[in-house]
Amino acid sequence: MRVIMFDIDTLRADHMGCYGYGRDTTPVMDSVAEQGVCFDRYYCPNAPCLPSRASLISGQYGIHNGIVGHGGTAADMRLQGASRSFTDDMSENGLFMQFRRAGFHTVSFSSFAERHSAWWFNAGFNECFNVGNRGGESAEMVTPHVLDWLERNGEGDNWMLHVHYWDPHTPYRTPADYESRFQDTPLPDDWITEEIFKEHLLHIGPHGANEINMWNDDTFKQWPKHPGRLETKEAAKHLIDLYDDGVRYTDDNIGMILDYLKEKGLYDEDLAVIITADHGEDLGEFGVYGEHGMADEPVCRIPMIIKWPGVEGGRHVNGFHDNVDLLPTVQELLGTERFGSYHYDGVSYAGTLLEGTDCSRPYEILTQCAHVCQRSARFDHYVYIRTVHGGYHLLPDEMLFDLEADPHEQHNLAQERPDLCAKGAKLILDWNDAMMKTSAYDADPMWTVMREGGPEHCRGHLQAYMERLKGTPREYGIELLTEKYKGFE
């Protein structure tokens, strides 16, 4: 058996054909979905990059493993303490270690561990190829190394490749000579009207239309396609087109690898293919462009496509699952054992793959503490978002959206439906109580982030940002920011 896992940064599920997107962004990945199982309501429970992969690798939510942010104490995996043996339990029980224990030669093509000082990510790999610039690389820097490895080793058996692509991640960075597939085609869902875009121009907070570079409108010569600001509705469409180009370019490179495997006779019934992502992207939602800074649907809904030997393909699974579930699923499929008394928060869905059994949960709890501090409940066709720190956006404390009627989260129903807000709040409270009862630590790391000054990506920026607002149509925001975030600067 051979396994290849494509781990794609910032791949928003609803911008893929197999999830209903009306653009030809992912023909290769769509073909894998036709041969495998596509999970339609799959989530990143801890966003964005670092917390998400910590959950993926550990099989635990951030409230247990400790990583919910991008800086401070909550950006490091919690120490095991007195029970630690020569190696720690998380490393011995992590995702990639399962393949090692099952006899696979494991190889990663990723710069993630260096980008985030997250060296635990490499646990279980025989070989690690750090191919780029701490996440600044694009696919043409990754794919040749993968093909070279396959040329030298692909004929062997029992290998597992982890291939990490960054291209849909901001800044959008397809090569200069890569022609856009989408600039001359309309958006499948052209929801940003002139009126909505005018509201976005007045947005207060990072990564709005006036500050695509988070806090300012700087541009960078190494990423010439990525704009610093958006001045028109057409410019907003252009940015979304650039995102879709990054998705398609990633798909093209996945196609090169899978085509090579097919040419060599290695793409057969014994090859497993896993396609997933760390998180998605807000592309206009909340007035935010090109960022993954909320605990909302566009950021937290991610793809999961699995083609596995002996598993019937062409199926879509509709129940709620999230990325902590992959580890116990792989463990069950491979028949590996847990090391020590390590606890997984995830639930195996091997039964779904092999027998069609419903292994889903009734709702999802989503956390974001890198750009904002939010915890959300995703249930039925609603998302309830509770904001503790808005990251210098002027967000209400409670938001509720009907995602079937309002997929871009424009109409906050919190005042109209206090009953559903109460339901969402109770789901979060009950989940938090259950998590803390089973935690070896006294603190919820979200509150550690708050005690250390708030989310990493907004700490220290408020005063300069308010200066930037002076003399502009957004000057009204200075008083509101001063009042709402008193004590954080």
N, C-alpha and C positions, 0 to 999 in steps of 0.2 A: 504494500500500500504506500501511496505517496500523498502528501498534503501540501497545498499552497493556500496561504491566507493573505488576502489583500486587505490591508488596514489603511483606510483612506481618511485623511484629515478633512473635516468640515464638509462632509457629504450629506446634504439635506435630502431626506428620503423622497420628499414630494417633487424633487427635481430629477427623478429617474423614471425612465419609461415604464419599468415594471411596477412602479407605484402610481402610475396613472398620469405622469407628466406628458404634456402634448408636444414635446420637442424631442428630437433624436439625440439626446445627450448620452445615452448609455446602451447602445446596441449590443456590445459585447456582454456587459453585465446582465442585460435583459435575457440574452441567450442562456446564460448560466442559470438564471432564475427559472427559465422554462424547463431546464433539466433537473433542477433542484427544488428546494422548499424556500419560499419567500415569506418572511414574517412581516405582516403588514402593520402591526402596532408594537414596534420594538423601540426601546428607549435607552437613552444615556441617562442614568439616574443621578449622576454627579457631573455637571458640566463646569468648565469646558475641558480643554485638552488633558492637563495633568490629572485632575480628579477623575476624569472618565477612564483613562487607561489604568489608573490605580484600582478602580473598581473592576475593570476587565481582568487584570492580572491576578488580583487578590481574591476575587469572588466575593468581596465584601463591599458594602456601602461605605461611603466616606465617613459616616458617623461612627463606624467601627474601625476602619483602617487609619483614620485620622486625616486623610487628604481631601480637603474640600476647596482649597484655594490655590493660588499661584505664587504666594509669598508668605513669609512669616512661618509660625509653628505649623500651621495647617497645610503647608506644602510638603511636609515630610511624613513618610510612613511612620506610624507609631512604633516605638521600641517595644519589644516583647517583654523585656524585664527578666526577672529571676528565673523564669521557666525556660529561657533561651538555652539551647544546647550549642554544640559546635557550629551549627548553622541554624538560622531562625526558621520558624514554622512557615511563615509566608513564602519564603523562597522555595522551600521544599514542597509546598502545596500549590504553587502558582500555575497559571495557565500553560506556559510553555514547558514547564517541568513535567507535565503530564505526558507530553510527547516523548521526552527523554526517557521517562520511566517505562514507556511502552516500547522502547527500542528504536526510536527514530533518531536520525542525525538531524539536528535542528540548526537552522541558519536564519539570521535576521538581517534585513537590509533597511536600516533605519538610523536616523540621527536623534531620535526622541530622547534617549537616556541622557545624552550630553546636553540637549537643549534645556531640559528641566532639572538637571542634576538628579535624575531618577534612575540610579544605577540598578535598583531592584528590578527594573524592567527587563534586564538582560538575563535574569536568573532562568536557567534551563536551556540556554543556547550553547551549542558547540562552537558556533562561529557568529561573530557580529561584524557586519560591514557598515561602518559609519561613513556614508557616501557623500555627505554634503556639508552644508553650512548651518548646522543647528536649526534645521527646518527651513532654511532659505533656498534649498535646492528645488529644482523642478524635475519632472519625470525623466527627461533625457539624460539626467545624471545618475539615475537609479537603474533604469531598465537594462543598460548594457552590462552592468555587474551581475544582474540576475541571469541574463542570457549566457554570460561567460561561465557562471557557476554551473548552469544546466548543461552547457556544452561539455564541461569537464566531468560532471558527476550525475547528470540526469538519468543515465541508463541504470544507475544503481537503484536499489529498492530501499524502502523505509527512510525516506527523507521528508522533512517538514520545512517549508520556506515561509517566512514572514516577510511580506513586501509592503513597505510603507510609502505611500505617496502623499505629498503635501499640496498638490497643485490647486485644489479648490479653496485652500486657506488664504485669507488676506495676508499680504497684498496679492492680487490676482496676477499671475506671472507666466502665462504661456509665452513661448519664445517669440521674438520679434517677427520671425518669418512664418509663424503659425497663423494662417488665415482664419478669421472668425467664421464659425458655421452659422451664427445666429444674428449678426448685426442687421441683416436685411430681412429678418423674419419677425413677425409680431410675437409678443409674449402670449403663451397659452391662456394666462389669466392676467389681463391687463388692468389690475385693480387700482393702481396708483393713478388717480385722476388728477387733472390740473388743480382742483380744489384741495385734494389730499396733499399734493406735493407742496402747495403754498403753506399748508399747515406744517409740513416737515421742515420747511425753510425757517420756521420759527421755533423749532424744537430746541429745548434746553437739555443739554447732556452730551456725553461723548459719542463719537461715531454717528453723529447726525449728518444731514446733507452738507452742512457748512464745515464739518471737521471729519472727513473720511479717515484721516490719520489719527483718530481717537480724540485728541485735544486740540489739533490744529489742522491746517490744510496743506501741510508739507507734502511734497512728492519726492521721489528718489530715482536717480538715474538708472539704478540697476533693475528697477521695475517700471519702465516707461509707460506701460499701458494703464497702470493703476492711478486713478485721479485723486486729487487732494480734496476736491469739493464737488458738489453737484449743484448746478445753477438752474437747470431746467428739468422738466419731466422727462425729456428725451435723454438727458444725461443720466437720470435714474435708470431708465431702460438700458442704457449702454453699460452701466455697472452690472446689472443683472445678466446681461449678455456675456460680459467678461467672466462672471462666475460660471455660467453654463459652459463657456469655452474651456474653463479649467476642469470641469467635470468631464467634458468630452475628450479633452487631451489625456486625462487620466485613463479613461476608457480605452482610448487608442493604444496606450502603452500596455494595459492589461491584455488587450488583443494581441499585441506582439508576442507576449509571453505564452499565451494560450495557443496561438498559432504555431509557435515553435514546438510546443508539447504535442500538438496534433501531427505536425510534420514528422516528428521522431517516433510517432506511435505511442506516446506516453500519456495522451489524453484519452484515457479509457475508463472502464467501469471501476478500476481500482484507484483512480485519482479522486481525492476529495478536494473541493474548492470551497473556501469560506470567504465571503465578501461582507465587510462591515465598515463602520466609521466610528470616530470618537464622539462626534457631535455634528449638528447641522449649522445653520446660519440664519440670522435675521436679515432680510433683504427688503427693508422698508417697514416691517412691523415695528410698532412703537416709535416710528420715526428714526429707527436705527438702520444703518446700511453697512453691510460687510463686516459684521461682528457677531460673536456668539456669546453674548453677555447676559442672557436672561434664562430663567428656568421656565421656558415656554415651549410651545409645540414645535415651531420651526427649528429651534436650537436642539431640543432634546429628542425628537423623533429621528431615528437613524435606521439605515438598512441593516438587515441580516438575511443573507442568502446562503444556503448551505446545499452543496451537492456532495453527497456522501455515499460510499459504496453500499449497495443493498437498500437504499432509501428510494422510495417511489418519488419521482420528480413531477414537476408541473403543478405543484400545490401551493396555495396561499393559506397562511395561518392568521387568524384574525384576533386572537386573544392577546392580552397584555403580557409582554415579556420585557426584560431589560438585560443590560450587558453583564451583570453579575451571574446570569444564568448559563453563560457559555461554558464556564469552567466546569461546574458539575456535570453539564451535558457531555463535554469531551471526556471527562473522567469515566462516565458510565459507558460511553461508546467504545473507549479504549480498554476498559476493564482495569484501570489503575486503582490503587488504594490511597487513601489519605494517610499522611504522615503525622503521627501524634494525634492530638485532640483538636486539631485546627477546625474552625467552624466556617462553613460557607453560608452567606446570606442568600445566594442564588438557589434556584430550583431547576433541576435537570428537566429538559424537554426532549430527552432522548426518546421517550415514549411517543411524543408527537411525531418525531422523524420516522421512527421504525414502525409504529402501529397506528398513528393517527389519533392517539390519546390526547385529550385536552389537558395540558399541564400549565395553563395560564393562571395568572392572578387576577383578582377583580378590579384592581386599580394600581396606579403607579404613584410613587412619591418622588419628586424631582427636586434637586438642590443645586443652587449656583451661588458660589461665594468668592469668585475671582473678580468679577466686574460689579456685581450687586450681591446682596445677601437676600436670597429668596428661597422659599420652600413652597412647592406646588403640589397639588393633588390632581392627577389625570384620571378621570372616571367617566363612565358612559361616553357621551360625546362632549364633555366639558373639561376645561382646565381652570382650576381655581389657584390663583397665584397670591401668595402672602409675602409682602416685601418688608423686610426688616431694615435694610439699607438700600436705597435706590441707586447707588453709584453716581450720584449727582444728576440723575434724571429726576424729573418731577413726577414720580409715579405715586398713585394712591396706595394705601396700605393693603387694600384688598382689591383684587380684580377677578372677574369671572367671565369666561367666554364660551359661547356655544360654537364649537369648532366645525360642526356640520353646516350651520348657517353663516358662520363668520370665521373662515379659516385663517384670515390674516389679523385676527384679534383687534378689530377696530371698535367694537361696541361693548363696553364694560357693563355687564349685567348685575354688578354687585348690589346696587340699590334696588333693582327690580326683583331680584331673586335672593333675598336673605336666607331662604330655606336651603338653597344649594350652596351658598357660602358657608352656612353652618355645617352642612354635610362635608364639604371640602376641608374645613378647619378641623372637624372631628377626625377625619381620616388622617390628617397630618399629626394631630395630637396623639391618637392611638398608635400610629406608627412610631412616633418619637418615643413614646413610653415603652413600647415593645423593644425598640433598638437599645435604649438605655438600660433596660433590665438585663439585657444579654451582653452589655459592654463591659470590658475589663477596666474601663476608665470612667472618671467622674464627669468629664466635660463633653458636651456636644461641641465638636470643632467649629460649627458655625458661630458659636458664641466666643470661641477663642479668636476668630477673625474679628469680631466686633470689638472685643477688649483690646486688640492690638491696633485699632484705629480704622477698621473697615476693610473693604476689599482691596487687594493689592493694586489693581489697575487704576484706582481712583485716589489712593492716598497721596497727599502732597500736591494735588493738582487744582484744588478748588479756587484758591486765591488768583492764580494766573488765569484760570478759565473765566472768572468773573471780570477780570480786567479786559479780557478779550471781548466780552459782551458789551462793554461800555461803548456808547455812541452808535450802537447798532439797533435794528428793530427788536432785538432780543434782550435789550437792556432791562426789560421788565423782570427778567429771571433773576437778577442779582438779589433783590429783596427776598424773593421766594427761596432761593438757595440758602441765603444767610439764615433764614428762619428755620428751614427744614433740616439743615445739617449743622446746626449750632453744636459746637463741641467737638467736631470732627476735623477741624483745621486749626 
